[in-house]
Amino acid sequence: MTSADLSLYCLYAAYSAMAIYVISFIAFALDLAKRSGDAQIAATAALKAQTQRAQTQRAQTQTQNASAAVSGGQMAMVGGGSGPAVAVLERTDVADPDRAPRRSSKFERVGLSMMGLGLIVHVASVVFRGLAAGRVPWANMFEFGLTGTALIVFVFLLVNVFVNLRYLGAYVMGLNLVLLGVAVVNFYVPISPLVPALQSYWLVIHVFVACLGTAFFAIAAGLSAAQIIQARREVSRNAGIKLFDTLPGADRLEDLAYRIALVGFVLWTFTLIAGAIWAEKAWGRYWGWDTKEVWTFIIWVIYAGYIHARATRGWRGARSSYLSIVGFAAVMFNFSVVNLFFKGLHAYSGL
């Protein structure tokens, strides 16, 4: 089997993975719609039950007032009891799904199954590219995008083993489809020999860990976006989008985003250190203020500030969530704009 054949199989597998991911995305989107419908039904039932309880308490209050008036020989205002009624009608907080797990729907199960199947085909595409090139398949933007998107799906499935993040399935699949589609359609390049600076074992370590850190940052950004919406709903006490009634509370979402971003930050720190060591071996200096080096450091500073402020200064809520999203946006800027439009020693887009 020739290198050209393997490259063709790589593309076939990549497009097949995208088709499977589309099915997964649709299934997760339908699950979100079902969540919204279930929450609406539950809210209607809860309101009906609250109304019935309020009417019962109002009737009991009227009876008690009438009895007191007769026994005391005094006239009582019948029809009171508005206080208890108002108390009953106050909005009750929805139980955290992490404490009371929601039974998965058939759409959610289909979404997860298709995601797992798509990942298998996706990994096959990565393997075909590596075999065709005779090296690890992450030496240019196409290969980085191909491998990085596979890692996003893998990390999402791995995290779900420990904590339920299935409500992010549509976000993960949507983001993955966009990034993988851009990589395959716009960034594809034929296999070419590596430049001397990339002919190092650090290519295996440094770039792979950067891809893995990016995957954790992507999931943390999705949780941060959900936290911002949930926090606004809780502050305004406005029901808004009903499906958010089935999601964890804002504090829980923020805590999950922080923990996942913390893992990504550790990986990114290693990426920065490994890059400096590799630079010394390749160019004889640890740091040269190259554009790629600067942006890698900027991303590290953003997440370091996010983690430090939240851990030591109590900088919570929307401010910390926005910083998490800004950090992931900087990662995407570093991957796309810096690679395409800035020249430097790290110009390895292959385009």
C-alpha positions in Angstrom: 0.0 0.0 0.0 1.5 3.3 -1.1 1.7 6.6 0.7 -0.8 8.1 -1.7 -3.3 5.3 -1.0 -2.9 5.8 2.8 -3.4 9.6 2.4 -6.6 8.9 0.4 -7.8 6.5 3.1 -7.0 9.3 5.7 -9.4 11.7 3.9 -12.1 9.0 3.4 -12.0 8.2 7.1 -12.0 11.9 8.1 -15.1 12.6 6.0 -16.8 9.4 7.3 -16.0 10.6 10.9 -17.6 13.9 10.1 -20.8 12.2 8.8 -21.0 10.2 12.0 -20.4 13.3 14.1 -23.3 15.0 12.3 -25.6 12.2 13.4 -24.3 12.5 16.9 -24.8 16.3 16.9 -28.4 15.9 15.7 -29.1 13.3 18.4 -27.6 15.6 21.1 -29.6 18.5 19.8 -32.8 16.5 20.0 -31.9 15.5 23.5 -31.6 19.2 24.4 -35.0 19.8 22.9 -36.4 16.9 24.9 -34.8 18.3 28.0 -36.5 21.6 27.4 -39.8 19.9 26.9 -39.5 17.7 30.0 -38.5 20.8 32.0 -41.6 22.7 30.7 -43.8 19.8 31.6 -42.2 19.6 35.1 -42.5 23.3 35.6 -46.2 23.2 34.6 -46.9 20.3 37.0 -45.0 22.0 39.8 -47.0 25.2 39.3 -50.2 23.3 39.3 -49.2 21.5 42.5 -48.2 24.8 44.1 -51.5 26.4 43.2 -53.4 23.5 44.7 -51.4 23.7 47.9 -51.9 27.4 48.0 -55.7 27.0 47.6 -55.7 24.3 50.3 -53.8 26.5 52.7 -56.1 29.5 51.9 -59.1 27.4 52.6 -57.6 26.2 55.9 -56.7 29.7 56.9 -60.3 30.9 56.1 -61.7 28.1 58.3 -59.3 28.9 61.1 -60.1 32.6 60.9 -63.9 31.9 60.9 -63.5 29.6 63.9 -61.5 32.2 65.8 -64.1 34.8 65.0 -67.0 32.7 66.3 -65.2 31.6 69.4 -64.0 35.1 70.2 -67.1 36.8 69.3 -65.2 39.0 66.9 -65.6 39.4 63.2 -62.6 38.1 61.2 -61.6 38.9 57.7 -62.3 35.8 55.7 -60.2 35.2 52.6 -56.8 36.0 54.2 -53.8 33.8 54.1 -52.1 35.6 51.3 -48.8 35.3 53.1 -48.7 31.5 53.1 -49.9 31.4 49.5 -47.1 33.8 48.4 -44.6 31.7 50.2 -45.7 28.6 48.5 -45.7 30.2 45.1 -42.1 31.4 45.4 -39.8 29.8 42.9 -38.1 26.6 44.2 -34.6 25.7 43.1 -34.2 22.8 40.8 -32.2 19.9 42.1 -28.7 19.6 40.9 -28.5 16.8 38.3 -25.2 15.7 39.8 -27.1 14.9 43.1 -30.2 13.5 41.4 -29.1 12.1 38.1 -31.5 12.4 35.2 -32.3 9.3 33.3 -30.7 9.4 29.9 -32.9 9.7 26.9 -32.6 7.5 23.8 -31.3 10.6 21.9 -28.5 11.0 24.4 -27.6 7.4 24.2 -27.6 7.6 20.4 -25.5 10.7 20.5 -22.9 9.1 22.8 -22.8 5.9 20.7 -22.3 7.8 17.5 -19.7 9.9 19.1 -17.8 6.8 20.1 -18.1 5.3 16.7 -17.0 8.6 15.1 -14.0 8.7 17.3 -12.9 5.2 16.2 -13.1 6.2 12.5 -11.5 9.5 13.3 -8.5 7.8 15.0 -8.2 5.5 12.0 -7.9 8.7 9.9 -5.1 9.9 12.1 -3.3 6.5 11.9 -3.6 6.5 8.1 -2.0 9.9 7.9 0.8 8.8 10.3 1.5 5.7 8.3 1.5 7.6 5.0 3.9 10.2 6.4 6.1 7.7 8.3 6.0 9.9 11.4 3.6 11.3 14.0 0.7 13.1 12.3 0.8 16.5 13.8 3.5 18.5 12.0 1.3 21.0 10.2 -2.1 22.7 10.6 -4.0 20.0 8.9 -2.5 17.3 11.0 -2.7 19.3 14.2 -6.4 19.9 13.5 -7.0 16.3 12.6 -5.3 15.0 15.8 -6.6 17.8 18.0 -10.2 17.3 17.2 -9.9 13.6 17.9 -8.5 14.4 21.3 -11.4 16.8 22.1 -13.8 13.9 21.6 -11.6 11.5 23.5 -11.2 13.9 26.5 -15.0 14.6 26.6 -15.8 10.9 26.7 -13.0 10.3 29.3 -14.3 13.1 31.6 -17.8 11.7 31.3 -16.6 8.5 33.0 -16.1 10.6 36.2 -18.7 13.3 35.9 -21.8 13.7 33.8 -21.2 16.3 31.1 -23.5 14.9 28.5 -25.4 18.1 28.3 -22.4 19.5 26.5 -22.6 16.9 23.7 -24.1 19.2 21.1 -21.5 21.9 21.9 -18.6 19.4 21.6 -19.9 17.9 18.4 -20.7 21.3 16.9 -17.2 22.7 17.7 -15.6 19.5 16.5 -17.4 19.5 13.2 -16.4 23.1 12.5 -12.7 22.6 13.4 -12.4 19.3 11.7 -14.2 20.6 8.6 -11.9 23.6 8.4 -8.8 21.4 8.8 -9.9 19.0 6.1 -11.3 21.5 3.6 -9.0 24.5 4.1 -5.8 23.3 5.7 -5.2 20.0 3.9 -1.7 19.7 2.4 0.1 16.7 0.8 2.7 14.9 2.8 6.1 16.6 2.6 9.5 16.1 4.4 10.0 17.7 7.8 12.2 20.7 8.1 15.3 20.1 10.1 14.0 21.8 13.2 11.0 19.4 13.4 13.1 16.3 13.1 13.2 15.7 16.8 11.5 13.5 19.4 10.2 16.7 20.9 7.7 16.8 18.0 6.1 13.7 19.5 5.9 15.2 23.0 5.6 18.9 22.7 2.8 19.1 20.0 0.8 16.2 21.4 0.7 17.7 24.9 -0.4 21.0 23.3 -3.2 19.2 21.5 -4.3 17.6 24.7 -4.2 20.8 26.7 -6.3 22.5 23.9 -8.9 19.7 24.3 -9.3 20.4 28.0 -9.5 24.2 27.4 -12.3 23.6 24.8 -14.5 21.7 27.3 -13.8 24.2 30.0 -14.9 27.0 27.7 -18.2 25.2 27.0 -18.9 24.9 30.7 -18.0 28.5 31.3 -20.5 29.6 28.6 -23.2 27.5 30.3 -22.3 29.0 33.7 -22.8 32.5 32.4 -26.2 31.8 31.1 -27.2 29.8 34.2 -25.9 32.5 36.6 -28.0 35.2 34.8 -31.1 33.0 35.1 -30.5 32.5 38.8 -29.9 36.1 39.6 -33.0 37.3 37.7 -35.0 34.3 38.8 -36.3 34.1 35.3 -37.0 30.7 33.9 -35.7 31.6 30.4 -34.6 28.6 28.4 -36.2 25.6 30.1 -33.5 23.1 29.3 -31.2 24.9 31.7 -33.5 23.7 34.5 -32.0 20.2 33.8 -28.4 21.4 34.1 -26.3 21.8 37.2 -26.4 25.2 39.0 -24.1 28.0 38.1 -21.7 27.3 41.0 -21.4 23.7 40.0 -20.7 24.6 36.3 -18.1 27.1 37.4 -16.4 24.5 39.6 -16.3 22.0 36.8 -14.9 24.5 34.3 -12.2 25.5 36.8 -11.1 21.9 37.5 -11.0 21.0 33.8 -9.1 24.2 32.9 -6.7 23.5 35.7 -5.8 20.2 34.0 -5.4 22.0 30.7 -3.2 24.6 32.4 -0.8 22.0 33.7 -0.5 20.5 30.2 0.0 23.9 28.7 2.7 24.7 31.2 4.5 21.6 30.2 4.0 22.6 26.5 5.7 26.0 27.2 8.6 24.4 29.1 9.1 21.6 26.5 9.0 24.2 23.7 11.8 26.2 25.3 13.9 23.1 25.7 13.3 22.1 22.1 14.1 25.7 20.9 17.5 25.5 22.6 18.3 22.2 20.9 17.0 23.5 17.5 18.2 27.1 17.5 20.6 27.4 20.4 18.4 29.6 22.6 15.5 28.9 25.0 13.5 32.0 24.2 13.6 34.4 21.2 10.3 36.3 21.3 9.1 34.6 18.2 5.4 35.3 17.5 4.3 31.7 18.3 6.4 31.7 21.5 4.8 35.0 22.6 1.2 33.8 22.0 1.9 30.6 23.8 3.1 32.6 26.7 0.1 35.0 26.5 -2.3 32.0 26.7 -0.3 30.7 29.7 -0.6 34.1 31.4 -4.4 34.3 30.8 -5.1 30.9 32.3 -2.6 31.5 35.2 -4.4 34.7 36.0 -7.8 32.9 35.8 -6.7 30.1 38.1 -4.8 32.4 40.6 -7.7 35.0 40.8 -10.3 32.3 41.4 -8.3 30.3 43.8 -6.8 33.1 46.0 -8.9 36.2 45.4 -12.4 34.6 45.2 -12.8 36.0 41.7 -15.9 34.0 40.9 -19.0 34.2 38.8 -19.2 35.7 35.3 -15.8 37.4 35.5 -13.9 34.2 35.9 -16.0 32.4 33.2 -15.4 35.2 30.7 -11.7 34.9 31.3 -11.9 31.1 30.6 -13.6 31.8 27.3 -11.0 34.5 26.4 -8.3 32.0 27.1 -9.8 29.5 24.7 -10.3 32.2 22.1 -6.6 33.0 22.4 -5.8 29.3 21.8 -7.8 29.4 18.6 -6.2 32.6 17.6 -2.8 31.1 18.1 -3.7 28.0 16.1 -5.3 29.9 13.2 -4.3 33.5 12.7 -0.8 33.3 14.1 0.0 30.3 11.9 -1.5 31.8 8.8 -0.6 35.5 8.9 2.5 35.8 11.1 5.9 34.9 9.9 8.5 33.3 12.2 10.5 30.2 13.1 7.3 28.4 14.0 5.6 28.9 10.6 4.7 25.3 10.1 1.2 25.6 8.6 2.3 23.8 5.5 0.1 26.1 3.4 
